[in-house]
């Protein structure tokens, strides 16, 4: 039995409120290493991950998330 939860939209992905349980993972690369993070994210997506979490402990990492996102989109991936 699943608990009633609120529906949340992350990108095009819907979570909660009866939607399927989603496969997610988190990268282990240095967030400042854009290419390594992008490549690890792609491997995870191709293995079935529907949601990729990337750590951003400082302002620099948070700002680099845009570079990571742009490179993933450039390569044709839109997984949140």
C-alpha positions as CSV (number, residue, x, y, z in Angstrom):
1,X,0.0,0.0,0.0
2,X,1.4,3.4,-1.0
3,X,1.0,6.6,1.0
4,X,-0.9,9.5,-0.6
5,X,1.6,12.1,-1.7
6,X,1.6,15.3,-3.7
7,X,2.4,15.2,-7.4
8,X,5.7,16.9,-8.2
9,X,7.0,17.7,-11.7
10,X,10.7,17.7,-12.3
11,X,11.4,18.5,-16.0
12,X,8.9,16.3,-17.9
13,X,8.9,13.7,-15.1
14,X,6.0,13.3,-12.7
15,X,6.6,11.9,-9.2
16,X,4.2,11.0,-6.4
17,X,0.4,10.8,-6.3
18,X,0.2,7.4,-7.9
19,X,2.8,7.8,-10.6
20,X,5.3,5.0,-10.9
21,X,8.3,4.8,-8.6
22,X,11.2,6.3,-10.4
23,X,14.8,5.1,-10.8
24,X,17.2,7.8,-9.7
25,X,20.9,8.0,-9.0
26,X,23.5,10.5,-8.0
27,X,26.8,11.2,-9.8
28,X,30.1,10.6,-8.0
29,X,32.2,12.9,-10.2
30,X,33.6,16.4,-9.3
31,X,30.8,18.7,-10.3
32,X,33.4,21.2,-11.6
33,X,34.5,18.5,-14.1
34,X,31.7,19.1,-16.6
35,X,32.7,16.4,-19.2
36,X,33.2,13.7,-16.6
37,X,29.8,14.5,-15.0
38,X,28.1,14.6,-18.3
39,X,29.6,11.3,-19.4
40,X,28.7,9.6,-16.1
41,X,25.2,11.0,-16.3
42,X,24.8,9.6,-19.8
43,X,26.0,6.2,-18.7
44,X,23.4,6.3,-15.9
45,X,20.6,7.4,-18.3
46,X,21.5,4.6,-20.7
47,X,21.4,2.1,-17.8
48,X,17.8,3.2,-17.0
49,X,18.0,6.1,-14.6
50,X,15.1,8.5,-14.9
51,X,16.5,11.2,-12.6
52,X,20.1,12.2,-12.1
53,X,21.1,14.1,-9.0
54,X,24.3,16.1,-9.0
55,X,25.8,17.7,-5.9
56,X,26.4,21.4,-5.8
57,X,27.9,22.2,-2.3
58,X,29.1,25.7,-3.3
59,X,28.2,28.6,-5.5
60,X,30.8,27.5,-8.1
61,X,29.3,24.0,-8.4
62,X,25.8,25.4,-8.6
63,X,26.8,27.8,-11.4
64,X,28.5,24.9,-13.3
65,X,25.2,22.9,-13.3
66,X,24.1,25.1,-16.2
67,X,27.2,24.0,-18.2
68,X,26.4,20.3,-17.4
69,X,22.8,20.8,-18.4
70,X,23.7,22.5,-21.7
71,X,26.2,19.8,-22.6
72,X,23.6,17.0,-21.9
73,X,21.0,18.8,-24.0
74,X,23.6,19.4,-26.8
75,X,24.2,15.6,-26.8
76,X,20.4,14.9,-27.0
77,X,19.6,14.0,-23.4
78,X,16.9,15.8,-21.4
79,X,16.7,13.6,-18.3
80,X,16.2,15.8,-15.3
